[in-house]
């Protein structure tokens, strides 16, 4: 009788230890929720690229990108990051352009390139 009681007690102890380890091992599983949510996030993330805009003129120039106005000081360079296909418009008078003219659009070929304005 004592042997059966000892076997039952040790079985219960093993089950309790295993029960406390389940939450730890479930979170450590490499194919858990975290891996799936990251995969979904990277698939829906849009591709953004950086373009440098250099102002060669003696006055500040303004650009409009996605409805936001950026000021490029005279003889300075500004880096703008936007999704592919985004249009950049002149928001001030540039040499050869009036306010509202499209200067360029973000393309794969322009990644990390420098675009100069006068």
Backbone as numpy.savetxt, mean C-alpha at the origin, in Angstrom:
# Nx Ny Nz CAx CAy CAz Cx Cy Cz
-9.05 -52.05 41.02 -9.86 -50.86 41.02 -9.00 -49.60 41.02
-7.90 -49.72 41.79 -7.00 -48.57 41.85 -6.34 -48.33 40.49
-6.09 -49.38 39.75 -5.47 -49.26 38.43 -6.41 -48.55 37.45
-7.70 -48.85 37.49 -8.68 -48.22 36.60 -8.80 -46.74 36.95
-8.80 -46.41 38.23 -8.91 -45.02 38.65 -7.69 -44.23 38.19
-6.51 -44.84 38.31 -5.28 -44.18 37.88 -5.29 -43.98 36.36
-5.78 -44.94 35.59 -5.85 -44.84 34.13 -6.82 -43.74 33.72
-7.95 -43.66 34.38 -8.94 -42.62 34.07 -8.38 -41.24 34.42
-7.72 -41.14 35.57 -7.15 -39.85 35.99 -6.06 -39.40 35.02
-5.20 -40.31 34.59 -4.15 -39.92 33.65 -4.73 -39.57 32.29
-5.81 -40.24 31.87 -6.45 -39.91 30.60 -7.08 -38.52 30.65
-7.70 -38.20 31.77 -8.29 -36.86 31.93 -7.19 -35.81 31.93
-6.07 -36.08 32.57 -4.96 -35.13 32.59 -4.43 -34.88 31.19
-4.30 -35.93 30.40 -3.82 -35.79 29.02 -4.82 -34.96 28.20
-6.11 -35.20 28.39 -7.12 -34.43 27.65 -7.11 -32.96 28.05
-6.90 -32.67 29.33 -6.84 -31.27 29.77 -5.64 -30.55 29.17
-4.49 -31.21 29.16 -3.29 -30.61 28.57 -3.50 -30.38 27.07
-4.07 -31.35 26.39 -4.32 -31.21 24.96 -5.33 -30.11 24.69
-6.33 -29.98 25.54 -7.34 -28.95 25.38 -6.79 -27.54 25.54
-5.81 -27.39 26.42 -5.22 -26.06 26.59 -4.26 -25.72 25.46
-3.76 -26.71 24.74 -2.82 -26.45 23.65 -3.54 -26.16 22.33
-4.79 -26.53 22.19 -5.51 -26.36 20.92 -5.56 -24.91 20.47
-5.92 -23.94 21.32 -5.95 -22.55 20.83 -4.58 -22.04 20.38
-3.51 -22.45 21.05 -2.16 -22.02 20.67 -1.77 -22.58 19.32
-2.01 -23.86 19.11 -1.63 -24.47 17.83 -2.55 -24.03 16.70
-3.80 -23.72 16.98 -4.70 -23.25 15.93 -4.25 -21.90 15.38
-3.76 -21.01 16.25 -3.27 -19.71 15.79 -1.93 -19.82 15.09
-1.16 -20.84 15.40 0.16 -20.99 14.78 0.09 -21.74 13.45
-1.04 -22.27 13.09 -1.17 -23.02 11.85 -0.93 -22.11 10.66
-0.02 -22.45 9.74 0.35 -21.54 8.65 -0.77 -21.29 7.64
-1.76 -22.15 7.58 -2.84 -21.96 6.61 -4.10 -21.43 7.27
-3.94 -20.77 8.39 -5.08 -20.26 9.14 -5.70 -19.03 8.51
-6.52 -18.32 9.28 -7.23 -17.14 8.80 -6.30 -16.05 8.32
-5.20 -15.85 9.02 -4.30 -14.74 8.70 -3.74 -14.85 7.28
-3.35 -16.04 6.86 -2.80 -16.21 5.51 -3.86 -15.91 4.45
-5.09 -16.32 4.69 -6.15 -16.09 3.72 -6.51 -14.61 3.62
-6.55 -13.91 4.75 -6.92 -12.49 4.70 -5.83 -11.67 4.01
-4.57 -12.02 4.20 -3.48 -11.30 3.53 -3.52 -11.54 2.03
-3.83 -12.75 1.61 -3.90 -13.05 0.18 -5.00 -12.24 -0.48
-6.13 -12.08 0.19 -7.23 -11.31 -0.38 -6.86 -9.83 -0.46
-6.14 -9.34 0.54 -5.77 -7.92 0.55 -4.78 -7.60 -0.57
-3.84 -8.49 -0.85 -2.86 -8.21 -1.90 -3.48 -8.30 -3.28
-4.53 -9.09 -3.45 -5.17 -9.19 -4.75 -5.98 -7.95 -5.08
-6.56 -7.29 -4.05 -7.38 -6.12 -4.31 -6.59 -4.82 -4.26
-5.34 -4.88 -3.83 -4.53 -3.67 -3.72 -4.17 -3.15 -5.11
-4.39 -1.86 -5.34 -4.08 -1.28 -6.63 -2.59 -0.98 -6.73
-2.08 -1.00 -7.95 -0.67 -0.74 -8.18 -0.43 0.76 -8.21
0.42 1.23 -7.30 0.78 2.65 -7.22 2.24 2.78 -7.59
2.55 3.83 -8.35 3.95 4.08 -8.72 4.33 5.50 -8.32
5.62 5.72 -8.22 6.15 7.04 -7.87 6.73 7.72 -9.09
6.46 9.02 -9.20 7.02 9.84 -10.27 7.54 11.12 -9.62
8.72 11.53 -10.04 9.28 12.78 -9.53 8.98 13.90 -10.52
8.54 15.03 -9.99 8.24 16.20 -10.82 9.23 17.29 -10.43
10.02 17.72 -11.40 11.03 18.75 -11.16 10.55 20.07 -11.78
10.56 21.12 -10.97 10.15 22.44 -11.42 11.41 23.22 -11.83
11.57 23.45 -13.14 12.75 24.17 -13.65 12.55 25.68 -13.68
11.34 26.15 -13.40 11.07 27.59 -13.52 11.50 28.36 -12.27
11.36 29.69 -12.35 11.75 30.57 -11.25 10.60 30.82 -10.28
9.42 30.23 -10.56 8.27 30.42 -9.68 7.68 29.06 -9.31
6.94 29.06 -8.21 6.28 27.82 -7.78 5.23 27.40 -8.80
5.05 26.11 -8.97 4.04 25.56 -9.87 3.13 24.64 -9.07
1.87 24.60 -9.45 0.90 23.73 -8.78 0.41 22.67 -9.76
0.26 21.45 -9.23 -0.25 20.32 -10.01 -1.46 19.75 -9.29
-2.41 19.22 -10.06 -3.57 18.58 -9.46 -3.55 17.10 -9.82
-3.54 16.25 -8.77 -3.52 14.81 -8.95 -4.63 14.23 -8.10
-5.56 13.51 -8.73 -6.70 12.91 -8.04 -7.46 13.92 -7.19
-7.62 15.13 -7.68 -8.35 16.16 -6.95 -7.56 16.87 -5.88
-6.33 16.45 -5.64 -5.49 17.08 -4.63 -4.43 17.94 -5.32
-4.21 19.15 -4.78 -3.26 20.08 -5.37 -1.91 19.95 -4.66
-0.86 19.82 -5.46 0.51 19.74 -4.97 1.27 20.97 -5.44
2.02 21.59 -4.56 2.84 22.75 -4.91 4.29 22.28 -5.07
4.88 22.62 -6.22 6.28 22.29 -6.47 7.07 23.60 -6.45
7.88 23.83 -5.41 8.64 25.07 -5.33 9.62 25.22 -6.49
10.01 26.45 -6.78 10.96 26.73 -7.87 12.26 25.96 -7.65
12.75 25.36 -8.72 14.00 24.60 -8.73 14.02 23.45 -7.72
12.85 22.89 -7.43 12.74 21.78 -6.49 12.10 20.58 -7.17
12.22 19.42 -6.53 11.64 18.18 -7.04 10.67 17.63 -6.01
9.51 17.18 -6.47 8.49 16.60 -5.61 8.17 15.20 -6.11
8.10 14.23 -5.20 7.73 12.86 -5.56 6.25 12.66 -5.30
5.54 12.19 -6.31 4.11 11.94 -6.20 3.88 10.46 -6.46
3.06 9.83 -5.60 2.74 8.42 -5.74 1.24 8.30 -6.01
0.88 7.61 -7.10 -0.52 7.48 -7.48 -0.73 6.18 -8.25
-1.99 5.74 -8.39 -2.27 4.52 -9.15 -1.99 4.71 -10.64
-1.75 3.61 -11.32 -1.56 3.64 -12.77 -2.77 4.26 -13.44
-2.53 5.06 -14.47 -3.60 5.69 -15.22 -4.06 7.03 -14.67
-3.54 7.43 -13.52 -3.93 8.71 -12.92 -3.38 9.86 -13.75
-4.24 10.83 -14.04 -3.83 11.99 -14.83 -3.32 13.10 -13.91
-2.31 13.83 -14.39 -1.75 14.98 -13.67 -2.06 16.22 -14.49
-2.70 17.21 -13.84 -3.12 18.43 -14.51 -2.35 19.63 -13.96
-2.16 20.62 -14.79 -1.55 21.88 -14.36 -2.60 22.63 -13.56
-2.23 23.10 -12.36 -3.15 23.89 -11.55 -2.68 25.34 -11.48
-1.64 25.64 -12.23 -1.16 27.02 -12.39 -0.64 27.13 -13.81
-0.33 28.35 -14.22 0.16 28.56 -15.58 1.61 28.10 -15.65
1.88 27.17 -16.56 3.24 26.68 -16.81 3.64 27.14 -18.21
4.90 27.04 -18.51 5.37 27.39 -19.85 4.73 26.42 -20.86
3.93 26.97 -21.76 3.29 26.16 -22.78 2.00 25.49 -22.32
1.57 25.71 -21.08 0.35 25.10 -20.57 -0.46 26.12 -19.79
-1.76 25.93 -19.82 -2.64 26.77 -19.01 -3.23 25.90 -17.89
-3.84 26.55 -16.91 -4.44 25.83 -15.81 -5.50 24.87 -16.34
-5.43 23.62 -15.92 -6.39 22.61 -16.36 -5.89 21.69 -17.45
-4.76 22.02 -18.09 -4.19 21.14 -19.12 -3.63 19.87 -18.48
-3.83 18.74 -19.18 -3.25 17.49 -18.69 -1.78 17.46 -19.08
-0.91 17.27 -18.09 0.53 17.24 -18.35 1.00 15.83 -18.70
0.54 14.83 -17.93 0.89 13.43 -18.20 -0.01 12.53 -17.38
0.07 11.22 -17.65 -0.64 10.20 -16.87 0.37 9.20 -16.34
0.09 8.62 -15.21 0.98 7.62 -14.63 0.91 6.33 -15.44
2.05 5.88 -15.94 2.15 4.63 -16.69 3.26 3.78 -16.08
3.28 2.50 -16.42 4.33 1.61 -15.91 5.72 2.09 -16.32
5.83 2.64 -17.51 7.12 3.09 -18.02 7.65 4.29 -17.24
6.78 5.03 -16.58 7.19 6.24 -15.86 7.63 5.94 -14.42
7.60 4.69 -14.01 7.93 4.34 -12.63 9.32 4.89 -12.26
9.37 5.68 -11.20 10.59 6.29 -10.67 11.27 7.23 -11.68
10.54 7.71 -12.66 11.10 8.63 -13.65 10.93 10.07 -13.15
11.62 11.01 -13.80 11.51 12.42 -13.47 10.87 13.16 -14.62
9.82 13.92 -14.32 9.10 14.71 -15.30 9.39 16.18 -14.97
9.88 16.94 -15.92 10.23 18.34 -15.68 9.16 19.27 -16.20
8.88 20.32 -15.42 7.95 21.36 -15.85 8.69 22.69 -15.83
8.26 23.62 -16.69 8.88 24.97 -16.76 7.96 25.99 -16.16
